[in-house]
Amino acid sequence: MSLTPMPKMKSKPLMINPQTVPETMAERLEKIGIILPVAAAPVAAYVPTVEACGLLHVSGQLPFDNGLLMVGRLGEDRDLAFGTAAARACGLMVLAQISAALGGLDRVERVVKLGVFVNSDARFTDQPKVANGASELMVEVFGDAGKHARAAVGVPSLPMGAAVEVDAIVALRAA
């Protein structure tokens, strides 16, 4: 009995489609170049987050730039670009509070709602444009799950003279 050798087959490397391998939120943040700040301690008698009925409610967060509070009034001594940057900084702090409460962002199923408060002069009417700083960050981080309902309102003052404050409600996956 004679054996016929098997034809040599070229082996192909195993290719994994990156679209099918879900990345962690930490990997996503690293990929898009976002470093979360340290979650700020409350400045009064409240807690930063409350989890109830599958939702995480995040208390109002203030904007910090290199550890300094971003202060001022839009339309008076601060412009739209500053306000938008301040709203994004608030959004980063919202994400930091979520991460601190949950041990990361992987349980976030959807951003449900943002409330954006803009310290603004009575003549300033671009609060929705300011709020886009936080809204666009949520979409950048979570994709379609970052699209949310929103309120953007002008107020005559905010704690410690902050330019913007943002609170949030996010839906969670079960632990």
Secondary structure, 3 states (H helix, E strand, C coil): CCCCCCCCCCCCCCCCCCCCCCCCHHHHHHHCCCCCCCCCCCCCCCCCEEEECCEEEEEEECCEECCEECECCECCCECHHHHHHHHHHHHHHHHHHHHHHHCCCCCEEEEEEEEEEEEECCCCCCHHHHHHHHHHHHHHHHHHHHCCEEEEEEECCCHHHECEEEEEEEEECCC
